[in-house]
Amino acid sequence: MNQRDAATGILSPVDARDLRRCGWQAADLHVHTLFSPDVISVESLCPERLYQRSRAMGMDFVTFTDHDCMTAYRDLKPKNDLISGVEIKIKDMFCVGHTIHINVYDLDQCQFRNLENIALAGDLHRFLDSLRDDDLPFVYNHPLWFEPGERPNLAAIPELIKLFPVIEYNMHRVQRKNEIVMNLAKKFKKGLIACTDTHSGMMGQAYTLSFGESFREFYKNIVRGRSFIVVRDLTKNDLSQEMTVWLDLLSSIDAIQKKKEVRTGMAHLDRLISVLSSKSFREFPRLYRATLAAAYRIASSGLPAALYIRSECSKICEIEQILGCRFQ
């Protein structure tokens, strides 16, 4: 374990296995199913399949955090290791100025509807008060990711972090952004989790280790800093591979013909997915196959991934300057 890892609670997968043999629990607490509006509708991304895959990968607690939706739990049988969850977005123009995403866990449908109504009203402090009143576990997701087209209020982020018990280290962010988030969590003595935020079924590649016989105990120990994380950061190779996975899902035999606006964060890929998922386009199989083959070639070239990574890195100097985060 290097000096950076020892100082921040980052573990290698090998070290994590040693801890798990001593009774520590593992969980990837940010996973999307086909019920998220920006996930390709394929049977392999249905909740039951993802639950089985997550357990097979060694996750002790399983949760699904679809965007503003808890439909994933509609047909799942209750299980002790299955924790209800949702990712709710809220845009409070008065105290923030841009949209933030919050994962909430162990809630019921009534609590979810109440939180959604508050989120629609754009009242962050009332939202957080409701979470605390109901004693619900919650996390500030990817603080340095912003909705496309929004101009973020970077100066508000440290004040936001102060309001949350736990902050997320997100596999789909570049390393420097994750380092900034990690250092802010340390500065304000906040719990830290590592998550995949997967929209393609690739859960368990980043996760959190803590201990507790119940999820509530597991979460409370994270809040207290009694936890470790196994991390991955966004790289060009990983993103190119994930683009290929998106195309595999899109062309799979279990694809559900349901029109959805899938958003990967890469505008050109999103437009291509929209074309390839069109039912009318599939009625021209020769053209469809040629377009799909071209899409695979473009994805494997690494160019779209490189352009996205470049855009991710473009604001880092500004972020560091405004947040005062020129950490070593």
C-alpha positions as CSV (number, residue, x, y, z in Angstrom):
1,M,0.0,0.0,0.0
2,N,1.5,3.4,-1.0
3,Q,1.6,6.5,1.1
4,R,-1.5,8.1,-0.6
5,D,-3.6,5.0,-0.1
6,A,-2.6,4.6,3.5
7,A,-3.5,8.2,4.2
8,T,-6.9,8.0,2.5
9,G,-8.3,4.6,3.4
10,I,-7.9,3.2,-0.1
11,L,-7.4,-0.5,-0.3
12,S,-6.3,-2.8,-3.1
13,P,-8.7,-5.6,-4.0
14,V,-6.2,-8.1,-2.4
15,D,-6.1,-6.1,0.9
16,A,-9.8,-5.9,0.7
17,R,-10.2,-9.6,0.5
18,D,-8.1,-10.0,3.7
19,L,-10.4,-7.6,5.5
20,R,-13.5,-9.4,4.3
21,R,-12.2,-12.7,5.7
22,C,-12.1,-10.9,9.0
23,G,-15.8,-10.1,8.7
24,W,-15.9,-6.7,6.9
25,Q,-18.8,-6.2,4.5
26,A,-18.7,-4.9,1.0
27,A,-21.2,-2.8,-1.0
28,D,-21.4,-0.9,-4.3
29,L,-24.0,1.7,-3.3
30,H,-24.6,3.4,-6.7
31,V,-26.0,1.0,-9.4
32,H,-28.7,1.7,-12.1
33,T,-31.1,-0.8,-13.6
34,L,-33.1,-0.7,-16.8
35,F,-35.7,1.4,-14.9
36,S,-33.4,4.5,-15.0
37,P,-34.4,6.6,-18.0
38,D,-30.8,6.8,-19.3
39,V,-30.1,3.0,-19.2
40,I,-30.6,0.8,-22.3
41,S,-33.6,-1.5,-21.8
42,V,-32.2,-5.0,-21.9
43,E,-33.2,-8.0,-19.8
44,S,-29.6,-8.4,-18.5
45,L,-30.1,-5.1,-16.7
46,C,-33.3,-6.0,-14.9
47,P,-33.1,-5.8,-11.1
48,E,-33.2,-9.6,-10.4
49,R,-30.3,-10.2,-12.8
50,L,-28.3,-7.4,-11.4
51,Y,-29.0,-8.6,-7.8
52,Q,-27.7,-12.1,-8.6
53,R,-24.6,-10.6,-10.4
54,S,-23.8,-8.3,-7.5
55,R,-24.0,-11.2,-5.0
56,A,-21.8,-13.3,-7.2
57,M,-19.2,-10.5,-7.2
58,G,-19.2,-10.6,-3.4
59,M,-21.3,-7.6,-2.5
60,D,-22.8,-8.2,1.0
61,F,-25.4,-5.4,0.6
62,V,-27.2,-4.7,-2.7
63,T,-29.0,-1.5,-3.7
64,F,-30.4,0.0,-6.8
65,T,-30.4,3.8,-7.2
66,D,-32.3,4.6,-10.3
67,H,-32.9,8.2,-11.2
68,D,-36.0,9.6,-9.4
69,C,-37.6,6.1,-9.6
70,M,-38.1,3.1,-7.3
71,T,-39.7,0.8,-9.8
72,A,-36.8,-1.6,-9.5
73,Y,-38.2,-2.9,-6.1
74,R,-41.7,-3.5,-7.5
75,D,-41.2,-7.2,-8.3
76,L,-38.2,-8.0,-6.1
77,K,-38.8,-10.2,-3.1
78,P,-37.7,-8.6,0.1
79,K,-34.2,-9.8,1.2
80,N,-32.1,-8.9,4.2
81,D,-29.2,-7.9,2.0
82,L,-31.4,-5.9,-0.5
83,I,-31.6,-2.2,0.5
84,S,-34.1,0.1,-1.1
85,G,-32.5,3.1,-2.8
86,V,-33.0,6.0,-5.2
87,E,-31.0,8.8,-6.8
88,I,-32.9,12.1,-6.5
89,K,-31.8,15.3,-8.2
90,I,-32.6,18.7,-6.9
91,K,-31.9,22.2,-8.2
92,D,-32.0,24.8,-5.4
93,M,-31.3,28.1,-7.2
94,F,-31.1,30.1,-4.0
95,C,-28.4,28.2,-2.0
96,V,-26.7,26.1,-4.7
97,G,-27.4,27.3,-8.3
98,H,-26.9,24.0,-10.1
99,T,-28.4,20.5,-9.9
100,I,-27.0,18.0,-7.4
101,H,-27.7,14.3,-7.1
102,I,-28.4,12.6,-3.8
103,N,-28.6,8.9,-3.1
104,V,-31.1,7.9,-0.4
105,Y,-31.3,4.5,1.1
106,D,-33.7,2.3,3.2
107,L,-36.8,4.3,2.4
108,D,-40.3,3.4,1.5
109,Q,-42.6,4.6,-1.3
110,C,-44.3,7.2,0.9
111,Q,-41.0,8.7,1.9
112,F,-39.8,8.7,-1.7
113,R,-42.9,10.6,-2.9
114,N,-42.5,13.2,-0.1
115,L,-38.8,13.7,-1.1
116,E,-39.6,13.9,-4.8
117,N,-42.2,16.7,-4.1
118,I,-39.7,18.6,-2.0
119,A,-37.0,18.2,-4.8
120,L,-39.4,19.5,-7.4
121,A,-39.9,22.6,-5.3
122,G,-36.1,23.1,-5.3
123,D,-35.7,23.4,-1.5
124,L,-32.5,21.7,-0.5
125,H,-32.6,22.5,3.2
126,R,-36.2,21.3,3.5
127,F,-35.1,18.1,1.6
128,L,-32.2,17.5,4.1
129,D,-34.4,18.2,7.1
130,S,-36.9,15.6,5.8
131,L,-34.1,13.0,5.5
132,R,-32.9,13.7,9.0
133,D,-36.5,13.7,10.4
134,D,-37.0,10.2,8.9
135,D,-33.4,9.1,9.9
136,L,-32.7,8.0,6.3
137,P,-29.1,7.3,5.2
138,F,-28.0,9.6,2.3
139,V,-25.0,10.5,0.2
140,Y,-23.8,13.5,-1.8
141,N,-23.1,12.0,-5.2
142,H,-20.3,12.9,-7.6
143,P,-19.9,16.5,-6.4
144,L,-17.8,17.5,-9.4
145,W,-20.1,16.2,-12.1
146,F,-22.7,18.7,-13.4
147,E,-25.7,18.4,-15.6
148,P,-24.9,19.1,-19.3
149,G,-25.4,22.8,-20.1
150,E,-25.4,24.0,-16.5
151,R,-22.9,26.5,-15.2
152,P,-22.0,25.1,-11.8
153,N,-21.6,27.3,-8.8
154,L,-18.2,25.8,-7.7
155,A,-18.0,28.1,-4.6
156,A,-21.0,26.4,-3.1
157,I,-19.5,22.9,-3.1
158,P,-17.6,23.1,0.2
159,E,-20.7,24.4,1.9
160,L,-22.7,21.6,0.4
161,I,-20.2,19.0,1.6
162,K,-20.7,20.3,5.1
163,L,-24.4,19.5,4.9
164,F,-23.9,15.8,4.1
165,P,-22.6,12.9,6.3
166,V,-21.1,10.9,3.4
167,I,-19.5,11.9,0.1
168,E,-19.1,9.8,-3.0
169,Y,-15.8,8.8,-4.8
170,N,-17.2,7.9,-8.3
171,M,-15.6,5.5,-10.7
172,H,-16.9,7.5,-13.7
173,R,-14.9,10.6,-12.8
174,V,-11.2,11.2,-13.6
175,Q,-8.7,10.6,-10.8
176,R,-7.9,14.3,-10.1
177,K,-11.6,15.1,-9.5
178,N,-11.9,12.1,-7.2
179,E,-8.8,13.3,-5.3
180,I,-10.3,16.7,-4.8
181,V,-13.5,15.2,-3.5
182,M,-11.6,12.8,-1.2
183,N,-9.6,15.7,0.2
184,L,-12.7,17.8,0.8
185,A,-14.3,14.9,2.6
186,K,-11.2,14.5,4.8
187,K,-11.0,18.3,5.4
188,F,-14.6,18.4,6.7
189,K,-14.5,15.0,8.4
190,K,-17.1,13.3,6.2
191,G,-17.6,9.7,5.5
192,L,-16.5,8.5,2.0
193,I,-17.8,5.7,-0.2
194,A,-16.6,4.4,-3.5
195,C,-19.2,3.5,-6.2
196,T,-19.3,2.5,-9.8
197,D,-22.4,4.5,-10.7
198,T,-22.8,1.9,-13.4
199,H,-25.4,2.2,-16.1
200,S,-24.3,-1.0,-17.9
201,G,-24.2,-3.7,-15.2
202,M,-20.5,-3.3,-14.4
203,M,-21.0,-3.1,-10.6
204,G,-18.5,-4.1,-7.9
205,Q,-15.4,-2.7,-9.6
206,A,-15.4,0.1,-7.0
207,Y,-16.9,-0.5,-3.6
208,T,-16.9,0.4,0.1
209,L,-15.8,-1.8,3.0
210,S,-17.3,-1.3,6.5
211,F,-18.7,-3.6,9.2
212,G,-22.2,-4.2,10.6
213,E,-24.7,-6.9,10.8
214,S,-27.3,-4.5,9.3
215,F,-27.1,-1.9,6.6
216,R,-27.9,0.8,9.1
217,E,-24.9,-0.2,11.2
218,F,-22.8,-0.5,8.0
219,Y,-23.7,3.1,7.0
220,K,-23.2,4.5,10.5
221,N,-19.6,3.2,10.6
222,I,-19.0,4.8,7.2
223,V,-20.2,8.1,8.7
224,R,-17.8,7.6,11.6
225,G,-14.9,7.0,9.2
226,R,-14.6,3.3,10.1
227,S,-14.4,2.2,6.5
228,F,-12.2,1.7,3.5
229,I,-12.7,2.0,-0.2
230,V,-11.6,0.1,-3.2
231,V,-11.5,2.5,-6.1
232,R,-11.2,2.9,-9.8
233,D,-11.0,6.2,-11.8
234,L,-12.1,7.0,-15.3
235,T,-9.5,6.2,-18.0
236,K,-9.5,6.3,-21.8
237,N,-9.2,2.5,-22.0
238,D,-11.9,1.9,-19.4
239,L,-14.3,4.3,-21.2
240,S,-13.6,2.8,-24.6
241,Q,-14.4,-0.7,-23.1
242,E,-17.6,0.6,-21.6
243,M,-18.6,2.1,-24.9
244,T,-18.2,-1.3,-26.4
245,V,-20.4,-2.8,-23.6
246,W,-23.1,-0.2,-24.4
247,L,-23.1,-1.3,-28.0
248,D,-23.2,-5.0,-27.0
249,L,-26.2,-4.3,-24.9
250,L,-27.9,-2.3,-27.7
251,S,-27.5,-5.1,-30.2
252,S,-28.1,-8.0,-27.8
253,I,-30.9,-10.5,-28.5
254,D,-32.6,-9.6,-25.2
255,A,-33.0,-5.9,-26.1
256,I,-36.4,-4.6,-25.2
257,Q,-37.8,-2.4,-27.9
258,K,-38.5,0.6,-25.8
259,K,-37.7,4.1,-26.9
260,K,-35.6,5.9,-24.3
261,E,-33.3,8.9,-24.3
262,V,-30.0,7.3,-23.2
263,R,-27.4,9.8,-21.9
264,T,-23.9,8.5,-21.6
265,G,-22.4,12.0,-21.2
266,M,-20.9,11.8,-24.7
267,A,-23.2,13.6,-27.2
268,H,-22.1,11.8,-30.3
269,L,-22.5,8.4,-28.7
270,D,-25.9,9.4,-27.4
271,R,-27.1,10.3,-30.9
272,L,-25.7,7.1,-32.3
273,I,-27.5,5.0,-29.6
274,S,-30.7,6.9,-30.4
275,V,-30.4,5.9,-34.0
276,L,-29.4,2.3,-33.4
277,S,-32.3,1.8,-30.9
278,S,-34.9,3.1,-33.3
279,K,-37.3,0.3,-34.2
280,S,-37.8,1.8,-37.7
281,F,-34.0,1.8,-38.3
282,R,-33.8,-2.0,-37.5
283,E,-36.2,-2.6,-40.3
284,F,-33.2,-2.0,-42.7
285,P,-30.9,-4.8,-41.4
286,R,-28.1,-4.2,-43.8
287,L,-27.8,-0.5,-43.0
288,Y,-28.3,-1.3,-39.3
289,R,-25.4,-3.8,-39.3
290,A,-23.1,-1.4,-41.2
291,T,-23.9,1.4,-38.8
292,L,-23.3,-0.8,-35.8
293,A,-20.0,-2.1,-37.2
294,A,-18.9,1.5,-37.8
295,A,-19.9,2.4,-34.2
296,Y,-17.7,-0.4,-32.9
297,R,-14.8,0.8,-34.9
298,I,-15.2,4.3,-33.6
299,A,-15.5,3.2,-30.0
300,S,-12.5,1.0,-30.2
301,S,-10.4,3.8,-31.7
302,G,-10.4,5.5,-28.4
303,L,-11.0,8.9,-29.9
304,P,-14.5,9.5,-28.4
305,A,-13.2,8.4,-25.0
306,A,-10.1,10.7,-25.3
307,L,-12.3,13.7,-26.2
308,Y,-14.6,13.0,-23.2
309,I,-11.6,12.6,-20.8
310,R,-10.3,15.9,-22.1
311,S,-13.6,17.6,-21.4
312,E,-13.6,16.1,-17.9
313,C,-10.1,17.5,-17.2
314,S,-10.8,20.9,-18.8
315,K,-12.2,22.6,-15.7
316,I,-9.8,21.1,-13.1
317,C,-7.6,24.2,-12.8
318,E,-10.7,26.4,-12.3
319,I,-12.1,23.9,-9.7
320,E,-8.8,23.8,-7.8
321,Q,-8.5,27.6,-7.8
322,I,-12.1,28.2,-6.6
323,L,-12.1,25.4,-4.1
324,G,-8.6,26.1,-2.8
325,C,-7.8,22.5,-3.4
326,R,-4.2,22.4,-4.6
327,F,-3.5,19.2,-2.7
328,Q,-0.4,17.1,-3.2
